[in-house]
Structures are given as structure tokens and as C-alpha cells.
């Protein structure tokens, strides 16, 4: 007689079997292609309590169990000032999924509530700094965040439409302020819709946006916060509409950031400096006209 699986085993089976091609395979692909995990790493898996970070924690837990590469994990939750309901939901979900979290208290929400200009930017910067500091104190050399393919695509489109620049989101980055620390994004190749489908399949409920800015009424909400949220939503809707016309639109945008033809751009930025195609225009073959141009 087949052994009865408990809830956590069923959740893990849904990742490795039911959603293998949608979750597990792209997760492993990102780790291998971008060399995100190396022998001797101790990785702080950063959990906000949303669907993305909770799935990330489960994926990292599973690969740690089965990988031939020796590395360690720490599951950290930074509490920026969650309300009681959100804090309890994070704790109950971690217990439900058997994720051994460590919670660190901060006063980030109290600080950013008093910021008039760009509170979202300040909040994000403070969160990242606290996560690096907590991870380093825990003996980690990397932090893992739950950004996924849809984040990569939307960030690329938003940068072009609203930032007037072609800018992507890297699968890993060295920290400038915390020596020896690195940020990795193991869910880089996973589509958000597949995360949503997995969540519904298992009957899981995670916290949505826990920011205090979004808890305020429309009359008192910060304009900068609202603007950022509306731009993200607008970009999501645009991509959704384009997908009806071209089902491959997301894949094409994602693949395009891996195949940038820099020789076709009149200007680019590298190392914080602006560069022009005129710098070596007369020396390079790409300055010559071909039949198809």
C-alpha cells in the first residue's frame, strides 16, 4: 500500500512532479547557468512572507537536501514593522511548510513613514542594508531574493518606458557596501503565473503587500508610492495585453536581455560612465553599412 504523504511532502511533490517543468527545472537552470550556488556557500534565504519568497525558501530547502554541492542555508525574516496579522501569517506559513525561520526586528516602517520624498526608495535601501547585515552576522556570504522572470521582464520594460534607459535585472550581484557579500536570484527563470498556479494548487495563502503605505486610505497615501505601484500594474497589464497577440512576448523580452547587440546602440553606459558609438566608430566593422541595413 502506498505511503500516505503529509502536507509538506505533498507541497514538495507538487514542486518536483506536478510543476517540475514550470518551477523546479527553471530553478535548477538558473542556478547552473548563472553559477548561483558554489561549494562552501552559506546562503541567507530572505523571506518577506509573500508567495515568491516562501516558494524560494522551499526550493532552496529542497535543493540543499539533494544537491551534491555542499552549502548551508539560513532562513531569515526581517520584520520592518509588520502589523500583527501579517506577522502571524508569516510565522504560521513557515511552520506549515516546515521552514525554520529566524526573525529580526527593525523599525524601517517607522522611519520611512516620516520620509516625504521617495519613501519607497528609502525603504528598499534600508531593507537591503539590514538583510546584508543580518546575513553577514549569521555567517553568510550570499543573500537569496525571490525575484522571478516576470520581475526581470517588467523591470526592463519599465526602465525603457519610464526611465528612458535600457536596463535589466541581473541574476547575481556583488555588494558594494558589504565586502564579500553577494546577492543571488535563484527564481530568475520562473514565471510569476506559475508561482500563482502552484500556490492555488496547494491551497496556500500568503501575505500580499505588507507596506504601511498601502494600508493608508487613498486620501493619505504617498504619491510616490502610488506612482510606483501604478506603473508596475500598468506594465503588467500592457504585457498581458501583448501576450494575447503574441504568446511568446514574455519569453522574447526575457531572451532579449541575454542577447543585447551593443554594437547597434548609439550610446551605452558602463562602469558608471557614458559612452558613444563615435569613440571607435572608424575602427570597427559594425560602422560599415551592410546590404540588410
N, C-alpha and C positions, 0 to 999 in steps of 0.2 A: 504494500500500500504506500502511495506517495506521501512523503512527509509534509505536514501542514506548515506553511510559511507564516511567520509573524508579520506584522505590518511593515517593519523596517526592511525585512527581507523581500517583501513584495515591491516596495518602493525601489530598492536596489535592482531587483529583477526587471522592473519596468525600464530602468536605465540601460541595463546590459542586454536586454532581449527586445521588448516591445518598441523602445525608442533607440535602439542601438545605432541605426544609420543616421538618426537625427540628433542624437545627443552624445553618445559615447564615442562613436567614430570621429566626428569633428573635434571633439575634446582631445582625443589622442593625437589627431592630425596636427592640431595647433601646438601641442607640447613637443612633438617630434620636429615639425617643420621650423619652429621658431626657437627650439632648444630652451624651453622654459624651465625644465627641471633637470638638475645635474646632481651627480653624486656628492653627498655631503651637505646638501642644502638643508636649511631649516626654514620652512615657509610659513608665514603668518597668513592664514586664510581670513580675510576681513569680511565680517558678516554684519550687514545693516538690518537684516530681518526681512527683506523683500524676497521675491521669488528667485531672482538672479543669484544673489549671494548665498541663499540657502541651497540651491542646486549646486553651486560651485563647491560648497562645503562637502556635499555628498559625493560629488565627482572626485574631489581631492582625497577624500577618505577612502574611496574605493580603489583608486589607483595606488595609493600608499600601501594598501593591503596586498595588491597583486603585482606591483612593479618589481623588476629585477634591479632597478636603481635604488640605492639606499639613500633615503632622505627622511626628514622629520617634519611634522606639522604642529602648528598651534592655531587654534580656532579662537579668534579674538573679536569681541563685540565692543565697539566704542559707543557708549551712551552719551550723546551730545546734549541730552536733556529731554528724552522721550517722555510722553505722558504715561500714566500708569498702565493704561490699556495696551499701548504699543510695547512697552517694556515686558509686560506679562505675556503677550503674544509671542515675542521673540523667545523668551525663556521656555514657554510651553512647546513651541515648534522644535526647538533644539532638543528638548527632552524626547519628544515624539519621534524625531529622526535619529536619536542617539548620537548627537553631535556634542562633544564635551567642550562647551564654550567657556571662555574667560571674559568677564565683563569689566570694563574700565569706565569709571565715571569722569565726565568732563562738564564744563559749563559753556560749551560752544553756543548753544541756542540763546543763553542769557546775554552773551557778548554780542552776537550778531543781531539780536533784536534792537540793539541801540545803534546799529550801523545804518546810516541814512543812504549812503551811496554804495551801490553794488554789494549788498549783504550776501547774495548767493556766492559771489566770488570769494568774499572773505570767509564764509562758512566752509566752502570747498577747500580752501587753502589751509584753514585751521584743522579740518578733519584729516587731510592728508598728512600734515605735520604730526598730529597726535598718533596716527596709525603707524607712521615710521618710528616714532619714539617708542611706542608700546612694543612694536615688533623687535626693535633693537634691544630693549630691556629684557625681552623674552629669549634673547639669544638667536634671533632670526636674521637671515641675510637677504630675505626676499619677502615682499608682501604680494598676495594674490587678490585681485579685484574681479568683480563679477561682470565686467563689460563684455558684451556679446557682439556678434556680427551686425545686428541692427543698429547698435550704438556707433559702430565704425562707419556704417553707411550714412546714418543721419548726421553724424558729426562732419563728414566730408561734404555733404550737400549743404548743411547749414553754414559751414565756413565759406563756401563759394557764394551762396545767395545773400548771406547777411554780413559776412566778414570780408568780402571782396578778396579772398585768397583761396588757393588750393592747398588744403591742409588735411592730413589724415590723423588717425589714432594708431599709435604703434603697439605691437603685441607685447613689447617689453621696453623698459627704460631704466637707465641708471639714475639714481637720485643725485641731484646737485647739492643738496644740503645735508644729506646723511651719508657719509662716506662708507662705501662697501655695501650699501643697500640697493636693491633693485626691485622694480615694480613689474609684475607679470600679469597677463590677462589670458588665462587658460581657456576661457569660453569664447575666444576671439572668432572662431569659425562656426558658432552655434547661432541659429536664427531665433529671434525672440518668440515668434509664434510657436515654435516647437517647445519652448520652455513653458509657455502658457498652456499648451495642449497637455504636456506632461503633468503640470500642476492640477489641471482639471481631472485628468485620468485617475490620479491618486486621491482626489477629494481633499487636496491640501489648500489651506487658506493662509496667506502671508500678509504682512502689513503692506500698505501701499506707500505713498509718500508720507513720511512722519515729520516733515518740516513744519515748524510752528507758523511759518509764513502762510502756508496753505490752510492752516487751521483757522486763520482770521477770516472775518467777513469780507465781502467784496469791497466794502467801503474803506476798510483799513489795511487791506493787503498792499504790500510794497509793489510799486510799479515795475521795478527792475525784476523782481521775482516773477510777476505775472508775465512780463515780456518774454523772459527766457522759457517759461513753460509753454506759452502760446506758440513761440517759434518752433519748439520741439514738436508740439502737437501738429502744427501746420505742415512741418516737414514729413511727419509720419503719414498724414493724410495725403500729401502730394505723392509720396512713394506708393501708397496704397492704390491711388487712382491710376498711376502709371503702370502698376502691376497688372491692372485689368487689360491694358492694351498690350503690354509686353511682360509676360510671366517671368522672364529672366532678368528683369530690371535690377533686382537686388543683387543677384549673382554678378551681373555685369559691372555694377558700381563697385562692389567689393573687389572683383578681379582687377578693375582699373587701377586701384591704389597699389597693386602689386606689379603693374606694368606701365609705370609712368615714363613717357617718352620725353625726357627733359630737353632733348635736342630740338623739340618742336615749340618750346616756350621762349618768348622774347625776354622773359625775366624770371628769376628764381631767387630764393633766399637759402643760404647755407651758413651754418656757424654764426647765425645772428647778423649776417651781412647780406646786403642786396647785391645781386649780380645781374649783368645784362648779357644777352647773346652777342653783343658787339665786342665784348672783351676778346674773343678768339674767333670772331666771325670769318676772317680771311684765312684762318689756319685750318679750319675744319671742313670736312666733306659735306656736313649737313647744311652748309651755307650755299650749296650748289643746287640749282633747280633740276628736278628730275621730271620725267615725262608725265607722271601721275599727279604732280602738284598743281 
